[in-house]
């Protein structure tokens, strides 16, 4: 039998030697043809230490392909990602692999080809509040991703004790299921989708070095961080959104103002904190205010007169305003059973602007999360200062990227 010796002499003094022997011939040799994959889209991932090295790898692959007619694209894709190092300059080819690899080799742009270079720094998962929902969200992914579908099912079971509707029926738009127009439906549905998307990212090997959440998004962030069990998170998002719909709906609203927070505070000062307050600071010129409907109408008229493109947000309640005080006692009672745990993933609070241990996220915290200003810009700057270079918005539609990009650019 053939044998080989493999020696490794490490720079630090580590020595290792492995002897490998030819495998014995199987007693039963049956030729089984591997099935060709039926995947509709297969990514081929190429990488190199420089743009020139990336093109050179593509050239080698382009030269090899004509000699292997009928090769399974999945085999090639698997080998490219499993047997080669992932270097700094990268390209992903989808669809027409031959044309795409040729485009990478020549440095040309082509459909189904994405190129770029690695961004340094740790990865943070970002969970937005309300506003990323759309009719039909998650339905396709439930059919195509077993990981996503399984986590959605777990969320559905966790929500069952607190709701009178089915999560999967809502997401699939089953006749008779309630719509996203109800706050007590859209918030739990978004929570479930965000948590399940995070599971898809983690199953693909993308694991967060930290999590942050915007308003109700902090419930999903706390669940992903291991601070809230899925059952406790379901309790918070379901019962709190029901209280919002029962007590606050129809009393207020929210308006987005494209100005720095300091200027917004000057503009709303004449109405007083009891009527209008800053709900969220998303970026250097991306602020949301909330409060009484009449006061917000007056603010919109004043902004229009000054040429400022403020816009009303499609909600009929005023989160992060004085009106939330109406819920303080009720939320303390409804959420008293939750038992927050120490964070397994670092959690940076948009309520306090500080890192939390996790056990502080009790019923009182989830009242403050709804009552106080969301300090997204502040925590984005903290993450940038602490070496985070990748932000993944785990939601069905990106709603925070504009404000966060403003902060990234302003921070240099």
C-alpha positions in Angstrom: 0.0 0.0 0.0 1.0 3.6 -0.6 2.1 5.6 2.4 3.1 9.2 2.9 4.7 11.1 5.7 3.6 14.7 6.4 5.8 16.8 8.7 5.0 20.2 10.2 7.6 22.2 12.0 6.0 25.3 13.5 7.8 28.6 13.9 7.1 28.5 17.6 8.7 25.1 18.0 5.6 22.9 17.5 6.6 19.7 15.7 4.1 17.2 14.3 4.3 14.2 12.0 1.4 12.2 10.4 1.7 9.0 8.5 -1.1 8.3 6.0 -1.7 4.9 4.4 -3.7 4.0 1.4 -7.2 2.9 2.3 -8.0 -0.8 2.0 -10.1 -1.8 -1.0 -13.8 -2.1 -0.1 -15.1 -5.7 -0.4 -18.2 -4.3 -2.1 -17.4 -1.9 -4.9 -20.6 -0.3 -6.1 -20.5 2.6 -8.5 -23.2 5.1 -7.4 -23.5 8.1 -9.5 -23.9 11.2 -7.4 -27.1 13.1 -8.2 -26.7 16.5 -9.9 -28.0 19.2 -7.6 -31.3 20.9 -8.5 -30.3 24.2 -6.9 -31.5 27.1 -9.0 -28.7 29.5 -8.0 -25.2 28.3 -7.1 -22.5 30.8 -5.9 -18.9 30.4 -7.0 -16.7 32.3 -4.6 -13.2 33.5 -5.8 -10.6 35.3 -3.7 -7.1 36.7 -3.9 -4.7 38.8 -1.9 -4.9 41.6 -4.5 -7.2 42.5 -7.3 -4.6 41.1 -9.7 -4.5 37.8 -7.8 -8.3 37.6 -7.9 -8.3 38.0 -11.7 -5.5 35.4 -12.0 -7.5 32.9 -10.1 -10.5 33.5 -12.3 -8.3 33.1 -15.4 -7.1 29.7 -14.1 -10.7 28.6 -13.5 -11.8 29.9 -16.9 -9.0 27.9 -18.5 -10.0 24.7 -16.6 -13.7 24.8 -17.3 -13.7 23.8 -21.0 -11.8 20.6 -20.2 -14.5 19.3 -17.8 -17.8 19.4 -19.7 -20.9 18.5 -17.6 -19.2 19.3 -14.3 -21.7 19.9 -11.5 -21.7 23.6 -10.5 -22.4 22.6 -6.9 -19.1 20.5 -6.8 -17.2 23.5 -8.1 -18.9 25.9 -5.7 -18.3 23.6 -2.7 -14.6 23.2 -3.6 -14.0 26.9 -4.0 -15.4 27.7 -0.5 -14.1 24.6 1.4 -10.7 24.0 0.0 -9.3 27.5 -0.5 -8.5 30.4 1.9 -10.9 33.3 2.0 -8.6 36.2 1.0 -9.1 39.9 1.0 -10.3 40.6 -2.6 -13.3 38.6 -3.5 -15.9 37.9 -6.2 -19.1 35.9 -6.2 -20.4 34.5 -9.5 -24.0 33.5 -9.9 -26.1 32.3 -12.8 -23.9 31.9 -15.9 -20.7 30.8 -14.3 -18.6 30.6 -17.5 -19.5 34.2 -18.5 -19.2 35.4 -14.9 -15.8 33.9 -14.3 -14.6 35.4 -17.6 -15.8 38.8 -16.5 -13.9 38.5 -13.2 -10.8 37.5 -15.1 -11.0 40.5 -17.4 -12.0 42.9 -14.7 -15.3 43.7 -16.5 -18.7 44.2 -14.9 -21.4 41.5 -15.6 -24.8 40.5 -14.5 -24.6 37.9 -11.6 -21.1 39.0 -10.6 -20.4 40.8 -7.3 -16.9 41.9 -6.4 -15.4 43.7 -3.4 -12.8 43.6 -0.7 -13.0 42.5 3.0 -14.1 45.2 5.5 -12.1 44.8 8.7 -13.6 44.8 12.2 -16.0 42.9 14.3 -19.6 42.2 13.2 -22.7 43.7 14.9 -26.3 42.5 14.3 -28.8 45.4 14.2 -32.5 44.9 14.8 -34.8 47.7 13.8 -38.2 48.7 15.3 -41.4 48.9 13.4 -41.5 49.9 9.7 -39.6 47.1 7.9 -42.7 45.0 7.4 -44.2 44.2 4.0 -47.0 41.9 2.9 -45.5 38.5 1.9 -42.3 38.9 4.0 -40.8 35.6 5.1 -43.2 33.4 3.1 -40.7 32.6 0.4 -37.9 32.0 2.9 -40.0 29.7 5.0 -40.3 27.5 1.9 -36.6 27.7 0.8 -34.7 27.7 4.2 -35.2 24.9 6.7 -33.3 26.9 9.3 -35.5 29.9 8.9 -38.7 27.8 8.9 -37.7 25.9 12.0 -37.0 29.1 13.9 -40.3 30.7 12.8 -42.1 27.6 14.0 -40.4 27.9 17.4 -41.5 31.6 17.5 -45.0 30.7 16.6 -45.2 28.2 19.5 -43.8 30.8 21.9 -46.4 33.4 20.8 -49.4 31.0 21.0 -50.1 31.5 24.8 -50.3 35.3 24.3 -52.1 35.7 21.0 -55.4 34.7 19.4 -53.9 34.4 15.9 -51.4 32.2 14.1 -48.0 33.6 13.2 -47.6 31.4 10.1 -51.1 32.3 8.9 -50.3 36.0 9.2 -46.9 35.6 7.4 -48.5 33.5 4.6 -51.5 35.8 4.3 -54.0 33.1 4.9 -57.6 34.3 4.5 -59.1 35.4 7.8 -55.7 36.1 9.4 -55.2 39.6 10.9 -53.2 42.2 8.9 -50.1 44.2 9.7 -52.3 47.2 10.4 -52.7 46.0 14.0 -49.8 46.9 16.2 -50.4 43.8 18.3 -49.8 41.7 15.1 -47.1 43.6 13.3 -44.7 43.8 16.2 -44.7 40.1 17.2 -44.5 39.2 13.5 -41.5 41.4 12.9 -39.9 40.1 16.1 -40.3 36.5 14.8 -38.9 37.3 11.4 -35.9 39.2 12.8 -35.0 36.5 15.2 -35.3 33.8 12.5 -33.2 35.8 10.0 -30.5 36.1 12.7 -30.6 32.3 13.0 -30.0 32.0 9.2 -27.0 34.3 9.4 -25.6 32.3 12.3 -26.2 29.0 10.4 -24.2 30.5 7.5 -21.3 31.1 9.9 -21.9 34.8 10.5 -21.9 35.2 14.3 -22.2 38.7 15.9 -19.6 40.2 18.2 -22.4 42.4 19.6 -26.1 43.1 19.1 -28.1 46.3 19.2 -31.8 47.0 18.7 -34.0 50.0 17.9 -37.1 50.4 20.1 -39.0 47.0 19.8 -35.9 45.7 18.0 -34.2 45.4 21.3 -36.6 42.6 22.2 -35.2 40.6 19.3 -31.6 41.6 20.1 -32.1 40.5 23.7 -33.4 37.1 22.5 -30.5 36.6 20.1 -28.1 37.6 22.8 -29.5 34.9 25.2 -30.8 37.5 27.7 -34.4 36.7 27.1 -35.6 33.2 26.5 -37.8 32.8 23.4 -40.8 32.5 25.7 -40.0 35.6 27.7 -39.3 37.6 24.5 -42.6 36.5 23.1 -44.3 37.6 26.3 -42.7 41.1 26.1 -43.4 41.7 22.4 -47.0 40.3 22.5 -48.3 41.7 25.7 -46.6 45.1 25.3 -47.9 45.6 21.8 -51.4 44.6 22.9 -51.2 47.3 25.6 -50.1 49.9 23.1 -53.0 49.1 20.9 -55.5 49.1 23.8 -54.3 52.3 25.5 -52.2 54.5 23.2 -53.6 53.9 19.7 -55.3 57.0 18.3 -53.8 59.4 20.9 -50.6 60.4 19.0 -48.2 59.9 16.1 -44.6 60.2 15.0 -42.8 62.4 12.5 -39.3 62.0 10.9 -37.3 65.2 10.7 -34.0 65.4 8.6 -32.1 67.7 11.0 -29.5 67.3 13.8 -31.0 66.4 17.2 -29.9 69.7 18.7 -31.9 71.7 16.0 -34.9 69.4 16.4 -35.0 70.0 20.1 -34.9 73.7 19.6 -37.8 73.5 17.1 -40.0 71.4 19.4 -39.2 73.3 22.6 -42.3 75.6 22.2 -44.6 72.6 22.5 -43.0 71.2 25.7 -41.9 67.7 26.5 -45.5 66.8 27.4 -46.7 67.4 23.8 -43.7 66.5 21.6 -40.4 64.8 22.4 -37.5 63.3 20.6 -38.3 59.7 20.0 -35.1 58.5 18.3 -31.8 59.9 17.1 -30.8 57.6 14.2 -28.0 59.6 12.7 -26.4 63.1 12.5 -29.5 64.4 10.5 -32.0 61.7 11.0 -34.3 62.2 14.0 -37.9 61.0 14.9 -40.2 62.9 17.2 -43.4 61.7 18.8 -46.4 63.2 20.6 -49.9 64.7 20.3 -51.5 64.7 16.8 -52.4 68.4 16.9 -48.9 69.4 18.0 -47.3 67.2 15.3 -49.5 68.8 12.6 -48.3 72.2 13.7 -44.7 71.0 13.6 -45.2 69.7 10.1 -46.6 73.0 8.9 -43.7 74.9 10.4 -41.2 72.6 8.8 -42.9 72.9 5.4 -42.8 76.7 5.7 -39.1 76.5 6.3 -38.4 74.1 3.5 -37.6 71.2 5.7 -38.9 67.8 4.4 -40.3 66.4 7.6 -42.8 63.5 7.0 -45.4 61.7 9.1 -44.7 58.0 10.0 -47.7 55.6 9.5 -48.5 55.0 13.2 -51.3 56.3 15.4 -49.5 56.1 18.7 -46.6 58.0 20.2 -43.9 55.7 21.4 -41.0 57.3 23.3 -43.2 60.2 24.5 -44.9 61.2 27.7 -48.0 59.3 26.6 -46.2 56.0 27.3 -46.4 56.8 31.0 -50.0 55.6 30.8 -48.6 52.1 30.5 -46.1 52.0 33.3 -48.1 50.2 35.9 -49.7 47.8 33.5 -46.4 46.8 31.9 -44.8 46.2 35.3 -47.5 43.7 36.1 -47.7 42.0 32.6 -44.0 41.6 32.3 -43.2 40.7 35.9 -42.7 37.0 35.2 -39.8 37.4 32.8 -36.4 36.2 34.1 -33.5 37.9 32.2 -30.2 36.1 32.1 -26.6 37.2 31.6 -25.8 38.0 28.0 -24.1 35.3 25.9 -23.5 37.9 23.1 -22.5 41.5 24.2 -25.6 43.8 24.2 -25.2 47.5 23.8 -28.4 49.3 25.0 -29.9 52.1 22.9 -31.8 53.1 26.0 -28.8 53.8 28.2 -26.0 54.0 25.6 -24.1 51.5 27.7 -23.1 47.8 27.6 -25.4 45.7 29.8 -24.8 42.5 31.7 -28.3 41.3 30.8 -30.0 40.7 34.1 -31.0 44.4 34.1 -33.5 43.8 31.3 -36.4 43.2 33.6 -40.0 44.5 33.3 -38.9 48.0 34.2 -36.3 48.1 31.4 -39.0 47.2 28.8 -41.1 50.1 29.9 -38.1 52.5 29.6 -37.3 51.0 26.2 -40.7 52.2 25.1 -40.6 55.5 26.9 -37.1 56.9 26.5 -35.3 58.2 23.4 -33.7 55.6 21.2 -30.0 56.6 21.0 -29.0 54.8 17.8 -26.4 57.3 16.7 -24.6 57.2 20.1 -24.4 53.4 20.1 -23.3 53.3 16.5 -20.4 55.6 17.3 -19.5 53.4 20.3 -19.4 50.3 18.2 -17.2 52.1 15.6 -14.8 53.3 18.3 -14.6 49.8 19.7 -13.5 48.1 16.4 -16.8 47.1 14.8 -16.6 47.4 11.0 -19.6 45.3 9.8 -23.3 46.0 10.6 -25.9 43.5 9.6 -29.4 44.7 9.7 -31.4 41.6 10.5 -34.8 42.6 9.2 -37.2 42.0 6.3 -36.3 45.4 4.8 -33.5 47.9 5.6 -34.8 50.9 7.5 -31.8 51.9 9.7 -29.0 51.9 7.0 -29.4 55.5 6.0 -29.1 56.9 9.5 -26.2 54.5 10.4 -24.4 55.3 7.1 -24.6 59.0 8.0 -23.0 58.2 11.4 -20.3 56.1 9.8 -19.4 58.9 7.3 -19.6 61.6 10.0 -17.2 59.5 12.2 -14.7 59.3 9.4 
